[in-house]
Each structure stands twice: as C-alpha cells, then as structure tokens.
Amino acid sequence: MGGHHHHHHPVDISPADARYQAIRRVTLIGSALDLSLALLKIIFGFVAQSQALLADGVHSLSDLATDFMVLFAAKHGSREADETHPYGHGRIETLATVILGIALIIVAVGIAWDALNRMFHPEKLLQPGAWAIVIAGLSVVSKEWIYHYTMRVARKLKSDMLKANAWHSRSDAISSIVVMAGVAGTMAGLPYLDAVAAIGVAVMIAKIGWDMSHQSVNELVDTALDPEQVEAIRRSILEVDGVREMHMLRTRRMGGEALVDVHILVEPRLSVSEGHYISESVRQHLIRQIDEVQDVLVHIDPEDDSEMALSMSLPPRHVVRQQLMQQWQENPAKDEIQRLVLHYLDGKVHVEVFLPVALAGGGAVQELKASVDSLSDIDSIEVCYL
C-alpha cells in the first residue's frame, strides 16, 4: 500500500436525504426485530402447540410487510422535485400513511374476529403453556421499545408515516399482552378473559388506524392547517414591515411540511424591487417563525383586488406612451423625457414624467400637464426633475 490517505469528508447531505436515512435506520432495526420475533413465535408455536403464539407470529410477519412499505415510501418520498413532480414527492409518504392506517384497521378487525370466534367455540380457547408467556413477554418488551424509538424519530421528523408504523409495532406488543392475559386467565380458570381483552384492544387499534388515515386523506385533498395555526401565520405576516393588510391566505400540508400562499397589500407607489423585498421578508419571517412552514408564495397587491379589477381594463405601457407622444408631438420637451413611471391605481393611470432640471418652469412643461384632460384613461400627470 502506498502512502495514499483517503480522507472521507462528511458530505453535506440534503435535509430530504437525512430524513430518509433516519427513517431507514429506525425501520430496518424494527424489521430485523420483527423478523426474529416472527420466527421465534412460529417455531415455539409449533413446539408448544400454541394457537395464539402462531397467530402472533403471523402478526409479526405482517409488521414486516408494513416495514418494507415504509422503506419504499420513504425512499421515493424523499426524492427531490423533478420535472414530473415539481412540488417534490412528499405526498408518497402521505399515501403510505393512509395505507398503513387501513392496515391497522384490518389488524384490529382480525384480532376481534379471532377473539369472538374463540368465545363462541370454547374448545378453541387457549390452552398454552409457560413457553407462550415467556415469548409473548419478550415480544412485548422489544415491541414496546421499538414503538418508543420509532415514535421519537417520527416526532423529530414530523413524519405521520413513521407514527403509523410505530403504532403497528405497538399493536403487536398489545396483542402479545392479550395472549399473556389469555394464558394467565386460562391458567386461573377464566377462559374468557383473553377474548374480552382482545376485543377492547382491537377497538383501540382500529381507532388509531382511522385517525391516521383520516388525517392523511385530508392532506391528499389539500385541507388547510388548523385554525389556530392559520391564525399564527396571519399574525406573523402582519408583523412584517411594509405589509398593510393581507387576504387570500391559503395553507396546505405536504408530508411534514406546510405550504402557504398569501396576497399582501403594500403602499401602492412602491418600486417593484421594494415590493419584492417585502415579499421575501414575509417569506423568510414565516419560515423562521413557524417550524412547519416550508415554503411561502407571496403575491403583492398595490390595492384591494376589487379595485385592481378596474385597472385591468387599462391600456398597457406602450399604448399609453403612444397616446402621450401623440398629444405632445408639438412639444419640444417630449424628446428630453428621461423616464416615464406609470401607476395603475383606482382604475386610472397616473403618470410621472422625469425631465432634466434645465426645463423647469418653462411653458412646455405646463402644456405637458394640461394635455391630461383629453386622455380618458389618464388621471394625472406629474412632472419631476432630475
């Protein structure tokens, strides 16, 4: 080996990639656990002739399936925006959350069905031995650990998909507790205990599944943020210097992020660049102040939209310029014009003409101003000197 030292500098990874890697790490740890528990339960289910353990093992395998779905969704959901998905792929995670929620509801129905079935056929009630308790206990501990670990990452990343998957792990832990209760109940001579507990658990799991998928379906159809969040955003926008008023505030969610569109009212005669400066200030202020807000689209209005509608029928700059030049064709001052500024306000055009200072006070200038009467679209002509 020569003296080549390869320094691996930590590459700056994008937030999306960091998010994907965090999701991948926690999910792979979870799936490794799921696989080993599933195998343990199925093997001991055969050995100990325990129906419940076998069923539990199959449940752990179903968790493995959802783990792979989470990995798939996180991978594709974290891709950068591209031509076909200019807003990014965040909604892939949302869709996965809907599916996970539905899967939880199915798991719940399965648990309840199984329990009811056992109640009506007492001979099917569990007669397992101590092994079942040991393995179920192991399962509870490891699944509950995975639940808390996944939940912590989910909260940090604001990922509903991971929260749903965390609940999948917990539903497994809970069904193992039910198995233990059942075994203990049977040993204590209360054969129904397990079935009753199972139905209670099933209802709880179904409710969580419903909440998850319901929330994500809302996101898929662009439901706004909660009223209090919208109110916080509104207050935050109005704090920005230069914002007089705002309307048409629209919000929606995408993955863990919120997107905002808003129209703000500014002083009508600002320059374009100052208007843009205010809109950027609003954008940065919101992104800094409110965690979830990922992007803000700001539309600048010089006046109320209702007034603006009147101005839309006015002629564009080149037509206004032509009209003025025609009016002023006899006037020598017209060739000296340095700059024409047009303000489209209140359904009229207000013109500012910039002339060299040398022309100040001449009759030519008075004439420029007077010509306004014969032009219907023009409200006023102001002359300024440079």
C-alpha positions as CSV (number, residue, x, y, z in Angstrom):
1,M,0.0,0.0,0.0
2,G,1.4,3.4,-1.0
3,G,1.1,6.4,1.2
4,H,-2.3,7.4,-0.1
5,H,-4.6,8.7,2.6
6,H,-8.2,8.9,1.7
7,H,-10.0,11.4,3.8
8,H,-13.7,10.9,3.8
9,H,-15.1,14.3,4.4
10,P,-18.7,14.1,5.6
11,V,-20.6,15.1,2.5
12,D,-23.3,17.7,3.2
13,I,-26.5,15.7,2.7
14,S,-29.7,17.4,1.9
15,P,-32.4,17.5,4.6
16,A,-34.5,15.1,2.5
17,D,-31.7,12.6,2.4
18,A,-31.1,13.0,6.1
19,R,-34.7,12.4,6.7
20,Y,-34.8,9.3,4.5
21,Q,-31.7,7.9,6.3
22,A,-33.2,8.5,9.7
23,I,-36.4,6.7,8.6
24,R,-34.5,3.9,7.1
25,R,-32.3,3.3,10.1
26,V,-35.2,3.1,12.6
27,T,-37.3,1.0,10.2
28,L,-34.5,-1.5,9.4
29,I,-33.9,-2.0,13.2
30,G,-37.6,-2.6,13.6
31,S,-37.8,-5.0,10.7
32,A,-34.9,-7.0,12.0
33,L,-36.7,-7.4,15.3
34,D,-39.9,-8.2,13.6
35,L,-38.3,-11.0,11.6
36,S,-36.6,-12.6,14.6
37,L,-39.7,-12.4,16.7
38,A,-41.9,-13.8,14.0
39,L,-39.6,-16.8,13.6
40,L,-39.3,-17.3,17.3
41,K,-43.1,-17.3,17.8
42,I,-43.8,-19.5,14.8
43,I,-41.2,-22.1,15.9
44,F,-42.4,-22.1,19.5
45,G,-46.0,-22.0,18.4
46,F,-45.4,-25.4,16.7
47,V,-43.3,-26.8,19.5
48,A,-45.7,-25.6,22.3
49,Q,-48.8,-26.3,20.2
50,S,-50.0,-22.8,20.9
51,Q,-52.6,-21.4,18.5
52,A,-52.1,-17.9,19.9
53,L,-48.4,-17.8,19.5
54,L,-48.7,-18.9,15.9
55,A,-51.3,-16.2,15.2
56,D,-49.0,-13.7,17.0
57,G,-46.1,-14.8,14.8
58,V,-48.1,-14.2,11.7
59,H,-48.9,-10.8,13.0
60,S,-45.2,-10.0,13.4
61,L,-44.8,-11.0,9.8
62,S,-47.5,-8.6,8.7
63,D,-45.5,-5.9,10.6
64,L,-42.5,-6.9,8.4
65,A,-44.7,-6.1,5.3
66,T,-45.5,-2.6,6.6
67,D,-41.9,-2.0,7.4
68,F,-41.0,-2.6,3.8
69,M,-43.7,-0.3,2.6
70,V,-42.4,2.4,4.9
71,L,-38.9,2.0,3.5
72,F,-40.3,2.1,-0.1
73,A,-42.3,5.2,0.6
74,A,-39.5,7.0,2.5
75,K,-37.1,6.3,-0.4
76,H,-39.4,7.6,-3.1
77,G,-40.9,10.3,-0.9
78,S,-37.6,11.9,-0.1
79,R,-36.6,12.3,-3.8
80,E,-36.0,15.9,-4.9
81,A,-38.6,17.7,-7.0
82,D,-38.2,16.8,-10.7
83,E,-40.0,17.6,-14.0
84,T,-43.0,15.4,-13.4
85,H,-43.3,16.2,-9.7
86,P,-42.3,19.9,-9.4
87,Y,-43.5,20.0,-5.8
88,G,-41.4,17.1,-4.7
89,H,-42.6,13.6,-3.7
90,G,-43.7,14.2,-0.2
91,R,-47.2,13.0,-0.8
92,I,-45.9,9.5,-1.4
93,E,-45.4,9.3,2.4
94,T,-49.0,10.6,2.9
95,L,-50.4,7.9,0.7
96,A,-48.3,5.3,2.6
97,T,-49.8,6.6,5.8
98,V,-53.3,6.1,4.5
99,I,-52.4,2.5,3.6
100,L,-50.8,1.9,7.0
101,G,-53.9,3.3,8.7
102,I,-56.1,0.9,6.8
103,A,-53.7,-2.0,7.6
104,L,-54.1,-1.2,11.3
105,I,-57.9,-1.3,11.0
106,I,-57.6,-4.7,9.2
107,V,-55.3,-5.9,12.0
108,A,-57.8,-4.8,14.6
109,V,-60.7,-6.5,12.8
110,G,-58.6,-9.7,12.7
111,I,-57.9,-9.6,16.4
112,A,-61.5,-9.0,17.3
113,W,-62.8,-11.7,14.8
114,D,-60.3,-14.2,16.3
115,A,-61.4,-13.4,19.8
116,L,-65.2,-13.6,19.0
117,N,-64.6,-16.8,17.3
118,R,-62.9,-18.2,20.4
119,M,-65.8,-17.1,22.6
120,F,-68.3,-19.0,20.5
121,H,-66.2,-22.1,20.4
122,P,-64.9,-22.6,23.9
123,E,-62.9,-25.6,22.8
124,K,-60.7,-23.2,20.9
125,L,-59.9,-21.2,23.9
126,L,-56.2,-21.1,24.5
127,Q,-54.5,-23.9,26.4
128,P,-50.9,-22.9,26.1
129,G,-48.1,-23.5,28.4
130,A,-45.5,-21.4,30.1
131,W,-43.4,-21.0,26.9
132,A,-46.1,-18.9,25.4
133,I,-45.9,-16.5,28.3
134,V,-42.1,-16.2,28.1
135,I,-42.1,-15.5,24.3
136,A,-45.1,-13.2,24.5
137,G,-43.3,-11.3,27.3
138,L,-40.2,-11.0,25.2
139,S,-42.3,-9.7,22.3
140,V,-44.0,-7.1,24.5
141,V,-40.7,-5.7,25.7
142,S,-39.0,-5.5,22.4
143,K,-42.0,-4.2,20.5
144,E,-42.7,-1.5,23.1
145,W,-39.1,-0.4,22.9
146,I,-39.3,-0.2,19.1
147,Y,-42.6,1.8,19.4
148,H,-40.9,4.4,21.6
149,Y,-37.8,4.6,19.5
150,T,-39.8,5.0,16.3
151,M,-42.1,7.5,17.8
152,R,-39.2,9.6,18.9
153,V,-37.8,9.7,15.4
154,A,-41.3,10.3,14.0
155,R,-41.8,13.4,16.2
156,K,-38.4,14.8,15.3
157,L,-39.1,14.4,11.6
158,K,-42.8,15.2,11.9
159,S,-43.5,12.0,9.9
160,D,-47.0,10.7,10.2
161,M,-46.0,7.7,8.3
162,L,-43.5,6.7,11.0
163,K,-46.0,7.4,13.7
164,A,-48.4,5.0,12.0
165,N,-45.6,2.4,11.8
166,A,-44.8,2.9,15.4
167,W,-48.4,2.1,16.3
168,H,-48.1,-1.1,14.2
169,S,-45.3,-2.2,16.4
170,R,-47.3,-1.3,19.5
171,S,-50.3,-3.1,18.2
172,D,-48.1,-6.2,18.1
173,A,-47.0,-5.6,21.6
174,I,-50.6,-5.2,22.7
175,S,-51.7,-8.4,21.0
176,S,-48.9,-10.2,22.9
177,I,-50.2,-8.7,26.1
178,V,-53.6,-10.1,25.2
179,V,-52.0,-13.5,24.6
180,M,-50.4,-13.3,28.1
181,A,-53.7,-12.3,29.7
182,G,-55.4,-15.1,27.9
183,V,-52.8,-17.6,29.1
184,A,-52.9,-16.3,32.6
185,G,-56.7,-16.3,32.5
186,T,-56.9,-19.8,31.3
187,M,-54.5,-21.0,33.9
188,A,-56.5,-19.2,36.6
189,G,-59.7,-20.7,35.2
190,L,-61.1,-17.6,33.5
191,P,-61.1,-18.8,29.9
192,Y,-63.0,-15.7,28.5
193,L,-60.6,-13.1,29.9
194,D,-58.4,-13.2,26.8
195,A,-61.2,-12.8,24.3
196,V,-62.7,-9.9,26.1
197,A,-59.3,-8.1,26.4
198,A,-58.6,-8.8,22.7
199,I,-61.8,-7.0,21.6
200,G,-61.0,-4.0,23.7
201,V,-57.6,-3.8,22.2
202,A,-59.0,-4.2,18.7
203,V,-61.3,-1.2,19.1
204,M,-58.3,0.9,20.3
205,I,-56.1,-0.2,17.4
206,A,-58.9,0.5,14.9
207,K,-59.4,4.0,16.2
208,I,-55.7,4.8,15.8
209,G,-55.8,3.4,12.2
210,W,-58.8,5.5,11.4
211,D,-57.3,8.7,12.8
212,M,-54.1,8.2,10.9
213,S,-55.7,7.5,7.5
214,H,-58.3,10.2,8.0
215,Q,-55.7,12.8,8.7
216,S,-53.7,11.8,5.6
217,V,-56.7,11.7,3.3
218,N,-57.3,15.3,4.4
219,E,-53.8,16.1,3.4
220,L,-54.2,14.5,0.0
221,V,-57.2,16.7,-0.7
222,D,-55.4,19.9,0.4
223,T,-57.1,20.6,3.6
224,A,-55.9,23.7,5.4
225,L,-53.9,23.7,8.6
226,D,-55.7,24.0,11.9
227,P,-57.5,27.4,12.5
228,E,-55.0,28.3,15.3
229,Q,-52.0,27.6,13.1
230,V,-53.6,29.7,10.3
231,E,-54.1,32.5,12.8
232,A,-50.5,32.3,13.9
233,I,-49.4,32.5,10.3
234,R,-51.7,35.5,9.8
235,R,-50.3,37.4,12.8
236,S,-46.8,36.6,11.8
237,I,-47.3,38.0,8.3
238,L,-48.8,41.2,9.6
239,E,-45.7,41.8,11.8
240,V,-43.5,42.3,8.7
241,D,-42.6,45.9,8.0
242,G,-44.4,47.2,4.9
243,V,-47.4,44.8,5.0
244,R,-50.5,46.9,5.3
245,E,-53.1,44.2,5.0
246,M,-53.5,40.7,3.7
247,H,-56.1,38.4,2.2
248,M,-56.5,35.1,0.4
249,L,-54.3,33.3,2.9
250,R,-54.2,29.6,1.8
251,T,-52.4,26.8,3.5
252,R,-52.0,23.1,2.9
253,R,-49.8,20.2,4.1
254,M,-47.3,18.1,2.3
255,G,-45.6,15.4,4.3
256,G,-44.3,17.0,7.5
257,E,-44.3,20.5,5.9
258,A,-46.8,23.2,5.4
259,L,-47.1,25.4,2.3
260,V,-48.6,28.9,2.4
261,D,-49.9,31.2,-0.4
262,V,-50.9,34.7,0.5
263,H,-51.8,38.1,-1.1
264,I,-50.4,41.1,0.8
265,L,-51.3,44.7,0.4
266,V,-48.4,47.2,0.2
267,E,-48.1,51.0,-0.2
268,P,-49.3,51.5,-3.9
269,R,-46.5,53.5,-5.2
270,L,-43.6,51.4,-4.1
271,S,-40.9,50.3,-6.6
272,V,-41.0,46.8,-7.9
273,S,-37.8,45.9,-6.0
274,E,-39.2,47.2,-2.7
275,G,-42.4,45.2,-3.2
276,H,-40.3,42.2,-3.9
277,Y,-38.1,42.9,-0.8
278,I,-41.2,43.0,1.4
279,S,-42.5,39.7,-0.1
280,E,-39.1,38.0,0.5
281,S,-39.2,39.4,4.1
282,V,-42.6,37.8,4.6
283,R,-41.4,34.5,3.3
284,Q,-38.3,34.4,5.5
285,H,-40.1,35.7,8.5
286,L,-42.7,32.9,8.3
287,I,-40.2,30.1,7.6
288,R,-38.1,31.3,10.6
289,Q,-41.0,31.8,13.0
290,I,-43.2,28.8,12.2
291,D,-41.4,25.4,12.2
292,E,-43.7,23.6,9.8
293,V,-43.8,26.2,7.1
294,Q,-41.5,25.0,4.4
295,D,-42.3,27.5,1.6
296,V,-44.4,30.6,1.1
297,L,-45.7,32.1,-2.1
298,V,-46.4,35.8,-1.7
299,H,-48.4,37.8,-4.2
300,I,-48.0,41.6,-3.9
301,D,-51.1,43.8,-4.3
302,P,-50.9,47.6,-4.5
303,E,-54.5,47.9,-3.6
304,D,-57.6,45.8,-3.0
305,D,-58.3,43.1,-5.6
306,S,-61.7,44.6,-6.2
307,E,-60.1,48.0,-7.2
308,M,-57.5,46.2,-9.2
309,A,-60.1,44.6,-11.4
310,L,-61.0,48.1,-12.7
311,S,-57.3,48.7,-13.5
312,M,-57.1,45.6,-15.7
313,S,-59.1,47.2,-18.5
314,L,-56.5,50.0,-18.8
315,P,-54.1,50.0,-21.8
316,P,-50.5,48.7,-21.4
317,R,-47.4,50.9,-21.3
318,H,-46.6,51.1,-25.0
319,V,-50.2,52.2,-25.8
320,V,-50.1,54.9,-23.0
321,R,-46.7,56.1,-24.3
322,Q,-48.1,56.3,-27.8
323,Q,-51.1,58.3,-26.7
324,L,-48.8,60.7,-24.7
325,M,-46.4,61.2,-27.6
326,Q,-49.3,61.9,-29.9
327,Q,-50.6,64.5,-27.5
328,W,-47.2,66.1,-27.1
329,Q,-46.0,65.9,-30.7
330,E,-45.7,69.7,-31.0
331,N,-43.9,69.9,-27.7
332,P,-40.1,70.1,-27.7
333,A,-39.9,68.8,-24.1
334,K,-41.0,65.3,-25.3
335,D,-37.6,64.4,-26.6
336,E,-36.0,65.3,-23.3
337,I,-38.0,62.7,-21.2
338,Q,-35.6,60.7,-19.1
339,R,-38.1,58.3,-17.6
340,L,-41.9,57.5,-17.6
341,V,-43.3,55.9,-14.5
342,L,-46.9,54.6,-14.6
343,H,-49.1,53.8,-11.6
344,Y,-52.1,51.7,-12.3
345,L,-54.4,52.6,-9.4
346,D,-58.2,53.1,-8.8
347,G,-58.9,52.2,-12.4
348,K,-56.8,55.0,-13.8
349,V,-53.2,55.5,-14.9
350,H,-51.1,58.1,-13.0
351,V,-48.1,59.2,-15.0
352,E,-44.8,60.6,-13.7
353,V,-42.6,62.2,-16.2
354,F,-38.9,62.8,-15.4
355,L,-37.3,65.8,-17.2
356,P,-33.9,67.5,-17.0
357,V,-33.9,70.3,-14.4
358,A,-33.0,72.8,-17.2
359,L,-36.5,72.7,-18.5
360,A,-38.1,73.6,-15.1
361,G,-40.6,76.4,-15.1
362,G,-40.9,76.5,-19.0
363,G,-44.3,76.8,-20.7
364,A,-43.6,73.4,-22.4
365,V,-44.0,71.7,-19.0
366,Q,-47.3,73.4,-18.2
367,E,-48.5,72.1,-21.6
368,L,-47.5,68.5,-20.8
369,K,-49.6,68.6,-17.7
370,A,-52.6,70.2,-19.4
371,S,-52.8,67.5,-22.0
372,V,-54.2,65.1,-19.5
373,D,-57.8,66.4,-20.0
374,S,-58.1,64.9,-23.4
375,L,-56.9,61.4,-22.4
376,S,-59.7,59.3,-20.8
377,D,-57.5,56.6,-19.1
378,I,-55.0,59.0,-17.6
379,D,-55.9,60.5,-14.2
380,S,-52.9,62.8,-13.6
381,I,-49.5,63.7,-15.0
382,E,-46.8,64.7,-12.6
383,V,-43.6,66.2,-13.7
384,C,-40.4,65.6,-11.8
385,Y,-36.9,67.0,-12.5
386,L,-33.7,65.0,-12.4
